[in-house]
Amino acid sequence: MNYTERKAKNQVFFYITSGSGFMTPLISVLIILGAVSTAVNMVAAMVKRICNGIEKRLLKKGN
């Protein structure tokens, strides 16, 4: 059977689309979760950096 035949093309296309209906929302959710996780880590790092800076200033003023 030659893969350039119309029947073979439609059959392969059917298999690809049936799996993508499940995978597309799953991939979208994983991308969103990754973005949220990255944002939370960035905020936590900035808070830690700011708190350390404030603490150092307070310790310098106390001496």
N, CA, C and O atoms as a CHARMM CRD file, in Angstrom:
* protein
*
  252
    1    1 MET  N      0.84400  -1.18500   0.00000 PROA 1      0.00000
    2    1 MET  CA     0.00000   0.00000   0.00000 PROA 1      0.00000
    3    1 MET  C      0.88500   1.24300   0.00000 PROA 1      0.00000
    4    1 MET  O      1.81600   1.36200   0.79700 PROA 1      0.00000
    5    2 ASN  N      0.58800   2.13300  -0.87800 PROA 2      0.00000
    6    2 ASN  CA     1.33500   3.37400  -0.98900 PROA 2      0.00000
    7    2 ASN  C      0.75300   4.41100  -0.01400 PROA 2      0.00000
    8    2 ASN  O     -0.46300   4.59400   0.03400 PROA 2      0.00000
    9    3 TYR  N      1.60900   5.08600   0.75800 PROA 3      0.00000
   10    3 TYR  CA     1.12800   6.02800   1.76800 PROA 3      0.00000
   11    3 TYR  C      0.62600   7.34000   1.18600 PROA 3      0.00000
   12    3 TYR  O      0.08000   8.17500   1.90700 PROA 3      0.00000
   13    4 THR  N      0.80500   7.51900  -0.09600 PROA 4      0.00000
   14    4 THR  CA     0.28400   8.73300  -0.72000 PROA 4      0.00000
   15    4 THR  C     -1.17900   8.57700  -1.11600 PROA 4      0.00000
   16    4 THR  O     -1.79100   9.53200  -1.59400 PROA 4      0.00000
   17    5 GLU  N     -1.74000   7.40700  -0.92700 PROA 5      0.00000
   18    5 GLU  CA    -3.15200   7.20800  -1.25600 PROA 5      0.00000
   19    5 GLU  C     -4.02600   7.98000  -0.27500 PROA 5      0.00000
   20    5 GLU  O     -3.65500   8.17300   0.88300 PROA 5      0.00000
   21    6 ARG  N     -5.17100   8.41200  -0.74000 PROA 6      0.00000
   22    6 ARG  CA    -6.08400   9.22400   0.05800 PROA 6      0.00000
   23    6 ARG  C     -6.55800   8.48900   1.31700 PROA 6      0.00000
   24    6 ARG  O     -6.68200   9.11200   2.37200 PROA 6      0.00000
   25    7 LYS  N     -6.82000   7.21100   1.23300 PROA 7      0.00000
   26    7 LYS  CA    -7.32700   6.44600   2.37300 PROA 7      0.00000
   27    7 LYS  C     -6.28500   6.40700   3.49500 PROA 7      0.00000
   28    7 LYS  O     -6.63900   6.55200   4.66500 PROA 7      0.00000
   29    8 ALA  N     -5.02900   6.21600   3.16300 PROA 8      0.00000
   30    8 ALA  CA    -3.97000   6.15200   4.17000 PROA 8      0.00000
   31    8 ALA  C     -3.77900   7.51500   4.83200 PROA 8      0.00000
   32    8 ALA  O     -3.56200   7.58400   6.04100 PROA 8      0.00000
   33    9 LYS  N     -3.85700   8.58400   4.06800 PROA 9      0.00000
   34    9 LYS  CA    -3.70400   9.92300   4.64200 PROA 9      0.00000
   35    9 LYS  C     -4.80700  10.20400   5.65700 PROA 9      0.00000
   36    9 LYS  O     -4.53400  10.71900   6.74100 PROA 9      0.00000
   37   10 ASN  N     -6.03300   9.87500   5.31800 PROA 10     0.00000
   38   10 ASN  CA    -7.15200  10.12800   6.22100 PROA 10     0.00000
   39   10 ASN  C     -7.04200   9.29000   7.48600 PROA 10     0.00000
   40   10 ASN  O     -7.39300   9.75500   8.57100 PROA 10     0.00000
   41   11 GLN  N     -6.56000   8.06500   7.35700 PROA 11     0.00000
   42   11 GLN  CA    -6.43700   7.19100   8.51500 PROA 11     0.00000
   43   11 GLN  C     -5.37900   7.73200   9.48400 PROA 11     0.00000
   44   11 GLN  O     -5.61900   7.75800  10.69100 PROA 11     0.00000
   45   12 VAL  N     -4.24100   8.15400   8.99200 PROA 12     0.00000
   46   12 VAL  CA    -3.19500   8.71800   9.84400 PROA 12     0.00000
   47   12 VAL  C     -3.69200   9.99900  10.49400 PROA 12     0.00000
   48   12 VAL  O     -3.45700  10.21700  11.68300 PROA 12     0.00000
   49   13 PHE  N     -4.37000  10.84400   9.74400 PROA 13     0.00000
   50   13 PHE  CA    -4.89500  12.09400  10.28100 PROA 13     0.00000
   51   13 PHE  C     -5.89600  11.83300  11.40100 PROA 13     0.00000
   52   13 PHE  O     -5.92900  12.56300  12.39100 PROA 13     0.00000
   53   14 PHE  N     -6.71200  10.79300  11.24400 PROA 14     0.00000
   54   14 PHE  CA    -7.70300  10.45300  12.27000 PROA 14     0.00000
   55   14 PHE  C     -7.01400  10.07700  13.57600 PROA 14     0.00000
   56   14 PHE  O     -7.44500  10.50300  14.64700 PROA 14     0.00000
   57   15 TYR  N     -5.95800   9.29200  13.50000 PROA 15     0.00000
   58   15 TYR  CA    -5.25900   8.87200  14.71700 PROA 15     0.00000
   59   15 TYR  C     -4.58100  10.05400  15.40200 PROA 15     0.00000
   60   15 TYR  O     -4.53900  10.11300  16.63100 PROA 15     0.00000
   61   16 ILE  N     -4.06000  10.97700  14.63900 PROA 16     0.00000
   62   16 ILE  CA    -3.39100  12.13700  15.23000 PROA 16     0.00000
   63   16 ILE  C     -4.40400  13.03300  15.93600 PROA 16     0.00000
   64   16 ILE  O     -4.14200  13.49800  17.04500 PROA 16     0.00000
   65   17 THR  N     -5.54600  13.28200  15.31900 PROA 17     0.00000
   66   17 THR  CA    -6.52100  14.18900  15.92000 PROA 17     0.00000
   67   17 THR  C     -7.20700  13.57000  17.12200 PROA 17     0.00000
   68   17 THR  O     -7.59800  14.30200  18.03100 PROA 17     0.00000
   69   18 SER  N     -7.36900  12.26900  17.17000 PROA 18     0.00000
   70   18 SER  CA    -8.05400  11.66900  18.31500 PROA 18     0.00000
   71   18 SER  C     -7.21300  11.77700  19.57800 PROA 18     0.00000
   72   18 SER  O     -7.77300  11.90600  20.66600 PROA 18     0.00000
   73   19 GLY  N     -5.89900  11.72900  19.47400 PROA 19     0.00000
   74   19 GLY  CA    -5.03700  11.86600  20.64400 PROA 19     0.00000
   75   19 GLY  C     -4.81200  13.31100  21.03900 PROA 19     0.00000
   76   19 GLY  O     -4.60900  13.60700  22.21600 PROA 19     0.00000
   77   20 SER  N     -4.84400  14.21200  20.07300 PROA 20     0.00000
   78   20 SER  CA    -4.57700  15.61800  20.38800 PROA 20     0.00000
   79   20 SER  C     -5.71900  16.25100  21.16000 PROA 20     0.00000
   80   20 SER  O     -5.51400  17.25100  21.84800 PROA 20     0.00000
   81   21 GLY  N     -6.91000  15.69600  21.06400 PROA 21     0.00000
   82   21 GLY  CA    -8.03100  16.22300  21.83000 PROA 21     0.00000
   83   21 GLY  C     -7.82600  16.06400  23.31800 PROA 21     0.00000
   84   21 GLY  O     -8.32300  16.87300  24.10100 PROA 21     0.00000
   85   22 PHE  N     -7.10800  15.04500  23.71900 PROA 22     0.00000
   86   22 PHE  CA    -6.80900  14.81200  25.13300 PROA 22     0.00000
   87   22 PHE  C     -5.53600  15.52900  25.56000 PROA 22     0.00000
   88   22 PHE  O     -5.46600  16.06400  26.66700 PROA 22     0.00000
   89   23 MET  N     -4.53200  15.54400  24.69100 PROA 23     0.00000
   90   23 MET  CA    -3.22300  16.07700  25.07300 PROA 23     0.00000
   91   23 MET  C     -3.18200  17.60200  25.09700 PROA 23     0.00000
   92   23 MET  O     -2.47600  18.17900  25.92400 PROA 23     0.00000
   93   24 THR  N     -3.91300  18.26000  24.22200 PROA 24     0.00000
   94   24 THR  CA    -3.84100  19.72000  24.14600 PROA 24     0.00000
   95   24 THR  C     -4.24700  20.39700  25.45300 PROA 24     0.00000
   96   24 THR  O     -3.51000  21.26500  25.92000 PROA 24     0.00000
   97   25 PRO  N     -5.38200  20.04700  26.06900 PROA 25     0.00000
   98   25 PRO  CA    -5.71200  20.68100  27.35600 PROA 25     0.00000
   99   25 PRO  C     -4.71400  20.32000  28.45400 PROA 25     0.00000
  100   25 PRO  O     -4.41900  21.14700  29.31700 PROA 25     0.00000
  101   26 LEU  N     -4.20200  19.11500  28.43000 PROA 26     0.00000
  102   26 LEU  CA    -3.23000  18.69400  29.43700 PROA 26     0.00000
  103   26 LEU  C     -1.94800  19.50900  29.32100 PROA 26     0.00000
  104   26 LEU  O     -1.40400  19.95800  30.32900 PROA 26     0.00000
  105   27 ILE  N     -1.47200  19.69800  28.11900 PROA 27     0.00000
  106   27 ILE  CA    -0.26400  20.49800  27.90400 PROA 27     0.00000
  107   27 ILE  C     -0.51100  21.94700  28.31500 PROA 27     0.00000
  108   27 ILE  O      0.36500  22.57700  28.90700 PROA 27     0.00000
  109   28 SER  N     -1.68100  22.47800  28.01100 PROA 28     0.00000
  110   28 SER  CA    -2.00600  23.85100  28.40200 PROA 28     0.00000
  111   28 SER  C     -1.99600  24.01200  29.91300 PROA 28     0.00000
  112   28 SER  O     -1.47300  25.00100  30.42700 PROA 28     0.00000
  113   29 VAL  N     -2.56500  23.06000  30.62500 PROA 29     0.00000
  114   29 VAL  CA    -2.58300  23.11800  32.09200 PROA 29     0.00000
  115   29 VAL  C     -1.16600  23.04800  32.64100 PROA 29     0.00000
  116   29 VAL  O     -0.83400  23.78000  33.57300 PROA 29     0.00000
  117   30 LEU  N     -0.33500  22.19200  32.09000 PROA 30     0.00000
  118   30 LEU  CA     1.04600  22.08300  32.56100 PROA 30     0.00000
  119   30 LEU  C      1.83200  23.36900  32.30800 PROA 30     0.00000
  120   30 LEU  O      2.64800  23.76800  33.13900 PROA 30     0.00000
  121   31 ILE  N      1.59500  24.01000  31.18100 PROA 31     0.00000
  122   31 ILE  CA     2.26800  25.28100  30.88900 PROA 31     0.00000
  123   31 ILE  C      1.83500  26.35100  31.88700 PROA 31     0.00000
  124   31 ILE  O      2.66800  27.10900  32.38500 PROA 31     0.00000
  125   32 ILE  N      0.54100  26.41600  32.18000 PROA 32     0.00000
  126   32 ILE  CA     0.03700  27.40400  33.14000 PROA 32     0.00000
  127   32 ILE  C      0.60200  27.14100  34.52700 PROA 32     0.00000
  128   32 ILE  O      1.01100  28.07900  35.21200 PROA 32     0.00000
  129   33 LEU  N      0.63400  25.88300  34.95500 PROA 33     0.00000
  130   33 LEU  CA     1.19700  25.55100  36.26500 PROA 33     0.00000
  131   33 LEU  C      2.67700  25.91000  36.33900 PROA 33     0.00000
  132   33 LEU  O      3.14600  26.39400  37.36900 PROA 33     0.00000
  133   34 GLY  N      3.40100  25.68200  35.27800 PROA 34     0.00000
  134   34 GLY  CA     4.81300  26.04900  35.24900 PROA 34     0.00000
  135   34 GLY  C      5.01100  27.55200  35.34600 PROA 34     0.00000
  136   34 GLY  O      5.92400  28.01500  36.03000 PROA 34     0.00000
  137   35 ALA  N      4.16700  28.31500  34.67000 PROA 35     0.00000
  138   35 ALA  CA     4.26700  29.77900  34.72700 PROA 35     0.00000
  139   35 ALA  C      3.94200  30.29500  36.12200 PROA 35     0.00000
  140   35 ALA  O      4.62000  31.19100  36.62600 PROA 35     0.00000
  141   36 VAL  N      2.91000  29.73700  36.75000 PROA 36     0.00000
  142   36 VAL  CA     2.54300  30.15300  38.10800 PROA 36     0.00000
  143   36 VAL  C      3.65700  29.80400  39.08200 PROA 36     0.00000
  144   36 VAL  O      4.00300  30.61100  39.94500 PROA 36     0.00000
  145   37 SER  N      4.21600  28.62200  38.95400 PROA 37     0.00000
  146   37 SER  CA     5.30900  28.20600  39.83400 PROA 37     0.00000
  147   37 SER  C      6.51300  29.13100  39.68700 PROA 37     0.00000
  148   37 SER  O      7.13400  29.50600  40.68100 PROA 37     0.00000
  149   38 THR  N      6.84000  29.49300  38.47000 PROA 38     0.00000
  150   38 THR  CA     7.95600  30.40300  38.23400 PROA 38     0.00000
  151   38 THR  C      7.69100  31.76900  38.86000 PROA 38     0.00000
  152   38 THR  O      8.58600  32.35400  39.46900 PROA 38     0.00000
  153   39 ALA  N      6.48100  32.27500  38.71700 PROA 39     0.00000
  154   39 ALA  CA     6.13700  33.57700  39.29400 PROA 39     0.00000
  155   39 ALA  C      6.22000  33.54700  40.81500 PROA 39     0.00000
  156   39 ALA  O      6.72300  34.49000  41.42600 PROA 39     0.00000
  157   40 VAL  N      5.73600  32.48300  41.42600 PROA 40     0.00000
  158   40 VAL  CA     5.79700  32.36200  42.88800 PROA 40     0.00000
  159   40 VAL  C      7.24300  32.32200  43.35800 PROA 40     0.00000
  160   40 VAL  O      7.58700  32.96500  44.35000 PROA 40     0.00000
  161   41 ASN  N      8.08400  31.58700  42.67000 PROA 41     0.00000
  162   41 ASN  CA     9.49900  31.52500  43.04600 PROA 41     0.00000
  163   41 ASN  C     10.18000  32.88500  42.89600 PROA 41     0.00000
  164   41 ASN  O     11.01700  33.25100  43.72000 PROA 41     0.00000
  165   42 MET  N      9.82900  33.62900  41.85600 PROA 42     0.00000
  166   42 MET  CA    10.41700  34.95600  41.67300 PROA 42     0.00000
  167   42 MET  C     10.00300  35.90000  42.79400 PROA 42     0.00000
  168   42 MET  O     10.83400  36.64700  43.31000 PROA 42     0.00000
  169   43 VAL  N      8.73300  35.87600  43.17500 PROA 43     0.00000
  170   43 VAL  CA     8.25700  36.73500  44.26100 PROA 43     0.00000
  171   43 VAL  C      8.92600  36.34900  45.57300 PROA 43     0.00000
  172   43 VAL  O      9.33800  37.22100  46.33800 PROA 43     0.00000
  173   44 ALA  N      9.03800  35.05700  45.83800 PROA 44     0.00000
  174   44 ALA  CA     9.68300  34.60200  47.07300 PROA 44     0.00000
  175   44 ALA  C     11.14400  35.04400  47.12900 PROA 44     0.00000
  176   44 ALA  O     11.62800  35.44500  48.18800 PROA 44     0.00000
  177   45 ALA  N     11.83900  34.97600  46.01600 PROA 45     0.00000
  178   45 ALA  CA    13.24100  35.39900  45.98500 PROA 45     0.00000
  179   45 ALA  C     13.36800  36.90200  46.22100 PROA 45     0.00000
  180   45 ALA  O     14.27900  37.34300  46.92100 PROA 45     0.00000
  181   46 MET  N     12.46800  37.68600  45.64600 PROA 46     0.00000
  182   46 MET  CA    12.52000  39.13600  45.85300 PROA 46     0.00000
  183   46 MET  C     12.19300  39.49600  47.29600 PROA 46     0.00000
  184   46 MET  O     12.83300  40.38100  47.86500 PROA 46     0.00000
  185   47 VAL  N     11.22000  38.83700  47.89400 PROA 47     0.00000
  186   47 VAL  CA    10.88500  39.09800  49.29700 PROA 47     0.00000
  187   47 VAL  C     12.07200  38.76600  50.18700 PROA 47     0.00000
  188   47 VAL  O     12.39700  39.52200  51.10200 PROA 47     0.00000
  189   48 LYS  N     12.71200  37.65200  49.92300 PROA 48     0.00000
  190   48 LYS  CA    13.88100  37.26200  50.71600 PROA 48     0.00000
  191   48 LYS  C     14.99800  38.28900  50.57100 PROA 48     0.00000
  192   48 LYS  O     15.64400  38.65500  51.55300 PROA 48     0.00000
  193   49 ARG  N     15.21900  38.74500  49.35800 PROA 49     0.00000
  194   49 ARG  CA    16.28500  39.72100  49.11300 PROA 49     0.00000
  195   49 ARG  C     15.98900  41.05200  49.80600 PROA 49     0.00000
  196   49 ARG  O     16.88000  41.65700  50.40100 PROA 49     0.00000
  197   50 ILE  N     14.74600  41.49900  49.72700 PROA 50     0.00000
  198   50 ILE  CA    14.36100  42.76400  50.36500 PROA 50     0.00000
  199   50 ILE  C     14.46000  42.65400  51.88200 PROA 50     0.00000
  200   50 ILE  O     14.96300  43.56400  52.54100 PROA 50     0.00000
  201   51 CYS  N     13.98200  41.54800  52.43500 PROA 51     0.00000
  202   51 CYS  CA    14.05000  41.36000  53.89000 PROA 51     0.00000
  203   51 CYS  C     15.49700  41.31300  54.37200 PROA 51     0.00000
  204   51 CYS  O     15.81500  41.87800  55.41900 PROA 51     0.00000
  205   52 ASN  N     16.36100  40.65900  53.63700 PROA 52     0.00000
  206   52 ASN  CA    17.78000  40.61900  54.01400 PROA 52     0.00000
  207   52 ASN  C     18.39800  42.01400  53.95700 PROA 52     0.00000
  208   52 ASN  O     19.20300  42.36400  54.82000 PROA 52     0.00000
  209   53 GLY  N     18.03600  42.80900  52.96300 PROA 53     0.00000
  210   53 GLY  CA    18.55000  44.16800  52.85400 PROA 53     0.00000
  211   53 GLY  C     18.08700  45.04600  54.00200 PROA 53     0.00000
  212   53 GLY  O     18.87100  45.81900  54.55300 PROA 53     0.00000
  213   54 ILE  N     16.81500  44.93100  54.36500 PROA 54     0.00000
  214   54 ILE  CA    16.28800  45.71200  55.48900 PROA 54     0.00000
  215   54 ILE  C     16.97100  45.29600  56.78800 PROA 54     0.00000
  216   54 ILE  O     17.32800  46.14000  57.60900 PROA 54     0.00000
  217   55 GLU  N     17.14800  44.00400  56.96500 PROA 55     0.00000
  218   55 GLU  CA    17.79500  43.50300  58.17900 PROA 55     0.00000
  219   55 GLU  C     19.23500  44.01700  58.28900 PROA 55     0.00000
  220   55 GLU  O     19.67500  44.40000  59.37300 PROA 55     0.00000
  221   56 LYS  N     19.95900  44.02600  57.18700 PROA 56     0.00000
  222   56 LYS  CA    21.33900  44.53100  57.20000 PROA 56     0.00000
  223   56 LYS  C     21.37600  46.01400  57.55100 PROA 56     0.00000
  224   56 LYS  O     22.24700  46.44900  58.30500 PROA 56     0.00000
  225   57 ARG  N     20.43800  46.79600  57.01100 PROA 57     0.00000
  226   57 ARG  CA    20.39500  48.22900  57.32600 PROA 57     0.00000
  227   57 ARG  C     20.10200  48.45400  58.80800 PROA 57     0.00000
  228   57 ARG  O     20.71100  49.31400  59.44500 PROA 57     0.00000
  229   58 LEU  N     19.16700  47.67600  59.35000 PROA 58     0.00000
  230   58 LEU  CA    18.83100  47.83400  60.76800 PROA 58     0.00000
  231   58 LEU  C     20.00800  47.45900  61.65900 PROA 58     0.00000
  232   58 LEU  O     20.23800  48.09900  62.68500 PROA 58     0.00000
  233   59 LEU  N     20.75000  46.43200  61.27600 PROA 59     0.00000
  234   59 LEU  CA    21.91400  46.03300  62.06900 PROA 59     0.00000
  235   59 LEU  C     23.01700  47.08500  62.00000 PROA 59     0.00000
  236   59 LEU  O     23.71500  47.30700  62.99000 PROA 59     0.00000
  237   60 LYS  N     23.18700  47.73800  60.84100 PROA 60     0.00000
  238   60 LYS  CA    24.20300  48.79000  60.70900 PROA 60     0.00000
  239   60 LYS  C     23.84000  50.01500  61.54600 PROA 60     0.00000
  240   60 LYS  O     24.71900  50.63800  62.14100 PROA 60     0.00000
  241   61 LYS  N     22.55600  50.36700  61.59800 PROA 61     0.00000
  242   61 LYS  CA    22.11400  51.52300  62.38200 PROA 61     0.00000
  243   61 LYS  C     22.26300  51.26200  63.87900 PROA 61     0.00000
  244   61 LYS  O     22.51500  52.18900  64.64900 PROA 61     0.00000
  245   62 GLY  N     22.11100  50.03200  64.28500 PROA 62     0.00000
  246   62 GLY  CA    22.20200  49.67600  65.70100 PROA 62     0.00000
  247   62 GLY  C     23.61400  49.76300  66.24900 PROA 62     0.00000
  248   62 GLY  O     23.80000  49.97300  67.44700 PROA 62     0.00000
  249   63 ASN  N     24.61200  49.60600  65.39000 PROA 63     0.00000
  250   63 ASN  CA    26.01400  49.61900  65.86100 PROA 63     0.00000
  251   63 ASN  C     26.53800  50.99200  66.02700 PROA 63     0.00000
  252   63 ASN  O     27.69300  51.17000  66.41400 PROA 63     0.00000
